Amino acid sequence: MHRCLLVNEILCLICEFIREWDEYPPEDAEAFSWDHTAGRKTLASLARTCRTCSEPALDALWVKLDSLDPLIKVLPRRMWSKTHCPLFVRMFMREKHWLTFCKYAKRVKVVRGPCWRLHASVQHNAISALAKYPKASLPLLPNLTELIWSELKMSNLIDPSVSLLKYFLGPRVTNVSLFLICWPSHVSSKMDVLSNLSNLCPNVTSFTAFFPRSSYIDPSREVGEIVGKWQNLRTLQSCALPQSIMDQLTSRKSLESLSIELNNSSSPLYVGKFPETLHKFSLGGNSASLCTRYLECVHGSPESCNLRVGADESTPDDIEALLGALPVHLNKSRLRSLTVELTSSYWTTLSSDTFTLTLDVLSPLLAFHALRDLNLDRFSAAELDDTAYAGLAKAWTGLRRLQVGTTDPSRARPVASFRAVISLLTYCTSLETLHVAFDGTIAPPPYVAPSVAAEGEAQVDGEDERHRQVELEGRAGGGEGWGVSNKLITELHVGHSPIMDVHVDVVASSLRSLMPRLKKIGCSKYPQEEVDRWGKVQDILSGMVSS
């Protein structure tokens, strides 16, 4: 063994890197068969190699669990292997079994629960047996800091897994996420753990409570009683809360991120001003009008705003009113990131409907001059022409990420041409990510030589020199295309942009001229002929980059 591996800090960093292999796929994951369990398998092998590697490898292997199954399965097989008649499972446990459980339980810091491959009664009995062991103390996972609890089985209606929370929550837990899919069908006696949540884990700084959109009972009172007792709450994602609770949260000036789901809320809308500490604000509702009514009651200065709008219950006028309310109630000079998602009004999925963006609809957003990130990808940008894109680019010169219309479910043919891409790259010089749909069947405009454009500047009043059309003999073979060279963008998404075979070469060379580091073209998955044409563009770009 190399001497550097005897340094525990280095060995721990190596094990952490191996663990993250399963969580973050490599950039070229599509080029080969990426095994998302390879990291865990490697750590398990490393733990058996020698004593020096054993402890760091085990720590990395057990620090984050996707379910409770591995912990339960370190117990004797007789305690969890019964799939039929689970009530007859033997729960007698010896000291060696308890010590084995403790060996791994103390390493767990993040866990998702409950068990997904074990019968509900089996996991209840096994966990109860652990808690009742004479030497046991709660919580069973003493170093746990984050708990994510999801109810995804209908068996939880009969035997709710949420009642198991009392065995795992403790003073070290700071992040709690509850996905209560079965709400409000739980047995009331089993739900006492929720009302006692703030006592079980008093130091929570991040809390998420998700409820199904089909729920017919407003959970705002129950959630309000929980979060009102956490003095240092910084991140909150929940249903709409009562005015008194919101007043408490805003007065503490510790809240940094707030996400509100308005669906099925019967509480009066919160009226007030968000604290200056609130940097991220997110709002969801089954209609645009519902979101607008909430926005019209508040004022804030977040740096990031995310809107999740139910498209089924919305109209184009509702969308226009919602976008118009944003600059009135959000600080125009502080907002850096804006995302508007179109979702189903009834399910937690993206909508199959969309709305058309026009310059009039987008005009209220032009007031946000400090925007760095804009995502309107689910909308249809088919009616935004080259002039509209040029106007948007001039208003948002600091943009770094722009996503407009490339996941439009209507797949309407865009009227914008390659000139729109030129305008965006001309004025938004810091762009790092670009998703834009344009008509690739229209040949790129003639190349503009910077020197000729400079000469024409004095002759053409009010026209930007970079967009002056100059007829040249063929296209320039090097230098900056149209006076623009973006060296930050490496991947371009064009969505359903049409393109013709005769324009593949010229589009590829034009893109290469504008974005010298461009390596990948992302497009819609159908029709296949369009996918093949954009694939040829990428092949040409890859050849240019490699050469």
N, C-alpha and C positions, 0 to 999 in steps of 0.2 A: 504494500500500500504506500502511495506517495505521502510524503511528510505533510503536505498541505492539507490532506484529508484528516489529519489528526487535530486540526483546528476546528473546534466544534461549530463556530460561526459559519465557516466556509461550508462545512458539511450540511448544516441546516439550510443554507441558501440553495445548495444543490438539490436537496430533497423538496424544497418549496417549488423550485423550478420544475421538477418532475411532476409534482402534484398539479400544477397549473396546466400541464399538457392536456389534461382531460377537460378543462374548463374553457380554454381559449384555443380554438383550432388554428393551425398555421395558415398563413396567407395562401399557400399552394395546396390546401387540403383537398381541393377538387382534383388535383393532379394524381393523387394516389388515395388508397383506401385508408382514411384516417380512423384509427381505433381510439374511441373516446374512453376506453378503459385501460389503455396502455400505461398511463401514469400510475394508476393504482397497482397494476400487476408488477410494474418495475419496483415500486416501493415495497411491496410484499416480498419480492425476491431479495431486495437489498436488506430488509430487516433480518433475513435469515443468513446473511453473508458472514457477519462477524459482530462481536459485541460493540465495537466502535460505531458501526453503522446502525445497529439495531434500534436504539432509542430515538435518534433523529428521524429515522425512516418511519417508525411507528407513530411518532408525533404527527408527521405530515400525512400519514395514511388515515389517521382517525380524527384529525382536527375538524374536518367538515364532512358530515354524513348526509346523504340524500334521503335517507329514511332511517327508522329505528331498527329495521330488520337485522343489520349486522350485530347490533348490541344484544338483541334478544337471542340471536343464534350462537352467541358464545356460551350460553347456558346449555345444560344437558339437553339432548335431542328430545327426550321424553316430555320436556316442558313446552315444546312448541311445534312438534312434528305432526300432531293429530289434525287431520283435515275433516274427519267425521267425528261426531260426538265430542266436541272440544271441551265440554263441561267435565269430561272424565280424564282430562290431562292431569298428570301427577305434578303437584306444585312443591313437593318436598325439595329443599335445597340445602346442600352441605356448605361448610365454610369455604372449601376450595373453589366451589362454584362462585361464591360471593367475591372471593379474592380475584378470580379470573375476570369477572365483570368489572371490578374496580380498576384493574390494570388498564383497561381500555377506556372506561367511562371518564376517567380523570383527564384524558387527552382531548375529549370532544369539546369544541368551542362553538361550533355552528351545527345545527341539526334541523332537518326537515322531518316532520312527523305527520301522521303516525306511521305504523307499519302498513305496507301495501300488499305484502305477499302472505300475511298471516291472518287467520280468522280474527274478527274483532274480539270475540270472547277469549281467544287464546292470548292475545296481547294484553288484554285487561288483567287476566289471571296472572300472567308472567310478571308484569310490572307491579302488580299488587303484592306478589310473593317477594319481589325484591325489596319493596318498601317496608314489608313486615318483618324482614330478617332482623334478628336482635341487634346486630351491629350496624344496621343501616341508618342513615340520616338523610334528610331531605335538604337540598335537591339531590336526585340520583346522579346528576351530571354536575359536579361541584364547580367546574370551571366554564360552564356554558355562558356565552355572552350574546348569542343570537338564536332565536327560536322562530321557525317558520312552520305554521301548523295549517294543514289543508284538509278539508273534508271533501273527499271526492267519491266516497262510497255511500250508497243508499243504506248500507247496514248501520251507518252512523245515526240514522233516525231512531233505530231501536236501541243501540248501544253507543251513544255519542262519545267519540274519541276526545272531545274537548274536555271531558271530565278528567282526562289524564294529565292535563297541564299542571296540576298541583304537584305532581311528582318531579317536575323538571325546572320549574321557574324558581329563581332565587335572586339574591341581592346583586349578583354579578351580571345578570342579564340586562342588557341595555337596548337591544333591538327585538321587538316582538311583531310578528306578522300573522294575522289570523284570517283565513279564508273560510268563512262560515257558509258553505254552500247549502247546508241543510237548514239554515235559519228560516223561519222561527219554529221549526218542528221538533226542537229538542224537548226532552223531559225537563221540567223546571228544576227538579231537585239536582239534576246533573249540571245545570247551568250556574250554580252558585259560585263556581270557580271564577267565572267572568267578573262577577261583582266584587270578588276579592283579589282581582288581578293587581291592583295598585299596591296591595299589602304584600303579595307574594314577591313582586319585583318592583321595589320602590324607586329604582334608579334608571328607569327606562327613559331613553332620549329619542327613540324612534319607534313609532307605532303605526301599524297598518291594520285596518279592519275592513275586509271586503265582504259584501253581502250580494246575493243574487238579485238581478233586476226584476225577477218575477216575485220577489218577496212582497207580501201584502201587509206587513207590519213594519212600521217605521222604527229602526233601531237607535235613533238619535239620542233618546233618553238614556239607554243603557251605555252607549259609547261615551256620552257626556259625563256620566258618573265615574267612568274609568279614567279618562284623560284629564279631568279636572283636578285630580290629586297628584299628577306628576308635575313637579315644580320645574324640572329642567328639560322639558320636552322640546326638541329641536325640529323633528320631522314628524308630520302627521298626515296620514292618508285615511279618510273615513267618509261617512255620510255627512250630510249637513248637520251642524250642531246647533243647539239652542243659543240664543243671544247671550245668556248669562255665562255659558261656558266659553264662547268666543271672546267675550269681554275679558275673562280671566286670562286666556291664552295670549291675547294681544297686549295686555297690561304687563305681563312678565317680561316681554321683550327678549325672549329666548328663541322664539319660533323662527326657523330659517327656511323651512320647506312646508308648504301646505297644499294638499290635494283633496278636493271635495267632489263627491259623487252625489248629484241631486236626485237621482232616481228614487221614486216612492217616498220622498221626504215630505212629511206633513208639518214640519217645524216652520215657523215664520223665517223669512230670509234674514240673514245677518246684515245689519246696517252699521257701518263704521269704517274705520281706516285701519289697514294692515300696518303692523310695526315696520320700522325701517330695517329691522334685521331680517325680514322676509325676502329671501333672494329668489326662491322658486315658487311659482304659483301654478296650480293645475286645477282645471274645472271640467267636470263631465256631466252630461245630461242627455236624456232621451230626445231632446229637441233643442234647436238653436234658440227658440224663444225663451225656454226655461233658463238657459245659460245667460241670455241677455238680461233677464229680470234679476238674476243674482248679481251680475256685473254692475248693473245700474244702482245697486245699493252700497257698493264698496268703492274704496279708493286705495291704491297701493303703488309701490315703486319697486316691483320685482325686476330682476335681471332676466328671468326666464319665465315664459308663460306657455302652457300647454292646454289646448282646448280639445275635448273629446265630444263630438257633437253627433247625436243620433240623427241620421239622415232620413229615416223613414217618416219621422214626424215633423220634418222641417220643410220649408219652402225657400225658393231663391230670395224672396224678400226677407225671410228670417235670417238667412246667412248674411245678407247685406247689412241688416240692422245690427247683427252681432259684431261684425268687423268694424262697423261705424262706432260702436260703443267702446272699443278698445282704447283709442287715443284719448277719450274723454275721461276714463276712469283709471288708466295706467299711465305712469310717468313716461312721457315721450322721450326724454333724454337718457333714461336709465335702462330701458328694455333692450336686451342684447339678443335674445333668442325667442322666436315665436313659432309654435307648431299648432296647426289646426288639423285634427284627424276627423275623418268621417266614419262613424261606426254604425252598427245596427242599433236601432232604438230598443230592441228587445233582447239581444244577445251580446256577449262580449267578443264580438268579431268585427272585422272591417265591413263597411257597407258595400253593397253591390250597386248602390246609387251614387250619383255624384252631382256636382253643381258647376256651372260654367263660370270661369273667372273672366272678368272684363276689366278694363282700366278704371271704369267708374266704380266697380265693386272694390278694387284694390286701393283706390285713391286715399281712403282714410289711413291706411297703413303707411303711406308715404311720409307721415308725420314722424315715424320712428326712425330718425336719421342715424341712430347709433346701432341699428340692427347688424348683427354679425352672423346670425343663423336663422334662415326662414325655410319652413317646411310646409308646403301646400301640395304635396305630391299626389294626394288622393283626388284633388280637384281636376276638372278639365280645363286645360289652358289652350284649347283649340282656337279660341277667338282672340288670343293675344298675338298681335302682329309684330313685325320688326320694330315699328315705331313705339309700340307699347313697351317692349322689352328695353328699348333704349331709354325711355323715360324712367322705368323702374331702376335700371342700372345707375342712372345719374342721381337718383334719390338715395340709393343704398350703396354708396361707394365703398363702405367698409365691410361688405359681406364677405364671409369666409366659406359659408355653406349655403347653397341655394338648391332647393328641391321643389320643382313645380311640374305637375301634370304627367309624370312618367309612369305612375301607377293608376292612371285614369281608367276606371272600369268600363267606361263607354267607348274608349279607344277612338274618339273623334279625331279626324284628320287635322293636324295643326296647320294654321295658315302662316306661321312664322317660318322663316327660312334660315339658312346658314348665317345670314347677316345678324340674326338675334344672338347667336353664340359670340360673334365678333363684338357686338355691343357690350355684352355682359363681361367679356374678358378685357375690353378696353377700359371701362369705367370701374369695374370691381377688380382692382389689381391684386387683391389679397385672397381671391377665391382659391380654396383648397378642395372643395367638393362641389360638383355641378351635376344636377339632374335636370335635363330640359328636353322637351319634345319639339322637334322641328321637322319641316318637310325636306327630307334629303333628296327628293326627286328634282328639286330646284338646284341647279348648279351654283356653287359658291360664287360670289361676286368677283370681278377681276381684282387681281392683286394691286394694292396701293403702295407705291414706293414712297417711303418717308420723305425723300428729297423733293419729289414731285408734289406731294401733298403740302409740303412747306411753301413751295412756290405758289400753289393755288390758294393758300390761306388768305392772302391779301386781296385776291380777286373775288372770292366767294364769301360774302358777309353772312355770319350766323350759321355757317355749316361747319361741322367738326372735320378737321383735316384728315382724320383717320378713316372717315367714311366717304371721302371723295373718290368717285369711281374714275380710275385711270386705265385706259386701254394700253396693255403692254403686249409685246410679242411673246405669247406663251406665259406661263407662270414662272415666277422667280424661283430659282432652285435652292436658295439658302437664305439665311438671315431671318428677320422677324416678319411673319405674315401680317400684312395690313398694319404694320407698325406695332404689333402686339406679340408678346411672348410670355406666356404664363408657365413658370417652371415649378409650380406647386401641385398642379393637378396631375395625378397618375392614373385616375380612373374616371371615365365619363359614362353616365347613364342616359340613354336616349329613349328608353321606354318603347312605345309603339311607333316611333318615327319611321316613316316610309323611306325607302331608298331604291334606286334603280341600279342594275348591273353596270350600266355605262358610266355611272357616277362613283362607283366604288373606289377607283384609283384616285380620282381628284378629291373626293371627300377625305380619304385617308391621308393624302399628302397635305391637304389644307389643315386638318386637325393636328398633324405632326408639326406643321409650321407654327400654329397657334400655341400648342402645348407640347414642347419638346420632350417632356418626360412622360407623356401619356403612354400607358402600357395596356390598358384593358378597356373594352367597350362593353357596357351592360345594356341589355335590351330585353323586351318582353319575350316570353317563351313561345309565342305563336304570332302570326303564321310562320311556318317553317322556312318559306322562301326568304322572308325578311330576316329571320334569325341567321340563315346561311350568308346573306349579303353582309350583315354587320359582322359576322364571323370572319369574312374575307377582309373587311376593314381592319379588324384586330390583327389578323395574320400579317397584313402589310405593315401595320404599326410595329408589331413584334420584330419583324425583319429590319425595320429602320432603326429601332432601339438597339438591337444586337449588333448592327453594323456600325 
